[in-house]
Amino acid sequence: MHLPHPKIAIDPKVANLKVAWLFPSLALGSYWHPVFSQFTQRIKQTKIFTGDWTGFAPGFENTFTVEIVGETKFISTEADTGKYVRNITVASPQIIQHLLRFKPDVIFASGFSVWTLLALLLKPIASWRVIVAYEGCSPAFDFLDDPIRLFFRRRMIQFTDACITNSDAGQTYLIDVLKTQPERVFARPYEVPDAAALLGRIKEQEPAALKEAPRPVFLFVGQLIPRKGLHLLIEACAVLRSWGYQDYTLVVVGDGSDRHQLEILSRDRELDNIRWEGWVAYDELGSYFCNADVFILPTLEDTWGMVVLESMVFGKPVLCSNHAGAVEMVADGENGYVIDPNDSKQLADRMSQFIKDPDLAKKMGERSQQMIEKYEPESVAEFLTQVVKFAHKR
């Protein structure tokens, strides 16, 4: 179900509710902070519960309330195959006493974690409403190959009052696979960027790596792990080199276990136009998005892909993997291209279009900015408030 997003006064009955958000981990969740801040302005008695917290994003200090519950741990159950590694998430059962003390009217629960299960088990006693936030689809997290997990998800979904998801694919999964009633599923990008949060106090200052760099500048932002597909992007750059294209720059922002191997790979392919920036603070990322020309996400699996939306808010075209949930934000040939990261020649060909035509990035970037305009934290907060109203009435 798609809700309208008019800017209307909040129903006092909704504004006075207590709302809890359950996130076993928010370690890499700085992009949530603008949404939490806006949502709390509408429903003041909002509290975020998490077991993994790294602090407020600059500029959002104390604009919403966070309560840390024990410590969340992740136990790996399989080897890294270049896709999502399925982990066992161990979240503190202390969430029970925290919730019973807070007494929320409505709970947003992230995915199908143990905290979601506990919220649903306590629902008959506490009389709260539960909304499941399902980020998006991916083979590892949909568990289509695991009938036991699917059974429990289908049982859990029967007791939820509403579901939200970023993507149409997520909506299809919730309705067709988990058998959720269609009227209880709300599909709309709710994990969205805020340009001011990404820029912080830096504004549009050009990073040193981009100064006098050969154009166009292609940008990669993400963890340097096999799943993110940077090795495939490097192979595409090697193809470009074999075709005679070397007058461009690839800027890599991020760090991870594969960085050393990736740097060796780039040297083996004789690519001296790659700039390795390492980890960059969230409020400094905006300067990279501002000053790059094209963003590339070559991921092998992503339930969403916030970096796609972050690049769009700065008016950049996107080369987006068909394995990312956020690929739904890319209109092929309009604001970028959908690519198969395993096809290095296809990716190289798409990159070459921007090298050959200097005006293409600007044209497609303007389209990106037009498409992302309606997805800002304020409209998301209004959307979420309406979902709260829907769930509370059930």
VENGIGI-V306616 format. One record per run of one state. SS is the DSSP state (~ for helix, > for strand, _ for the rest). FROM is the first residue (numbers start at 1). LEN is the number of residues. If there is no record, write none. Layout:
BEGIN
SS;FROM;LEN, SS;FROM;LEN
END
This chain:
BEGIN
_;1;11, ~;12;4, _;16;2, >;18;6, _;24;6, ~;30;13, _;43;2, >;45;6, _;51;14, >;65;4, _;69;4, >;73;4, _;77;10, >;87;4, _;91;4, ~;95;8, _;103;3, >;106;5, _;111;3, ~;114;13, _;127;2, >;129;6, _;135;4, ~;139;4, _;143;4, ~;147;12, _;159;3, >;162;4, _;166;2, ~;168;10, _;178;4, ~;182;3, >;185;3, _;188;7, ~;195;5, _;200;8, ~;208;3, _;211;6, >;217;5, _;222;4, ~;226;3, _;229;1, ~;230;13, _;243;6, >;249;5, _;254;5, ~;259;10, _;269;5, >;274;5, _;279;3, ~;282;10, _;292;2, >;294;4, _;298;4, >;302;1, _;303;3, ~;306;8, _;314;3, >;317;5, _;322;2, >;324;1, ~;325;5, _;330;2, >;332;1, _;333;3, >;336;4, _;340;4, ~;344;13, _;357;3, ~;360;13, _;373;4, ~;377;17, _;394;1
END
